[in-house]
Amino acid sequence: MNIRKYYDKLDGRLNIVGKIIQSKRESLNYSRQYVSDRLMNIGIDISEHAIYEIEIGKRTVIDYELGAIAKILNISSDELLRDFYKDID
């Protein structure tokens, strides 16, 4: 698959995990502030607004941030990347 074709599917978003993060966070009834507070407790500085920007695709996600968010949401990083894996198969 041409990688550029995948980027076109992102429709201007800067990450592929934001929608899944938002869906999982909402299913757990966690506020963005709660997730931010939990991240701060483990030493990862992501504000509530930054989480919002991740969810809407306006901010990239660093690998260690992705791992920490996955842990807080009780989901694997592979599950956060599931749509990407489907598209590159």
C-alpha positions, 0 to 999 in steps of 0.5 A: 500500500502506498503510505501516502494513500493512508495519510489521505485517509486521515483527512487532515488529522495528526493522529489515528488514535484520537477517536478511539481514545475519546470513545473509550474515555466516554464509555468509562465515563472519564472526563478529560480532566480525570485522564489528564490528572491520572497522566500527571500523577505518573509524570506525563504532562498532558493537559485537559485541552491537549487531550481534547486536541488529541481526540479531534486530531489536532495534536500528535501523540508521542509513543510513551503518551500513547502507552500511558493513555492506554494504561489509564483507559485499560486498553492495549496500545494495539487496540488503539491502533486497530484501524491502522493495522486493518488499513495496512494489511 
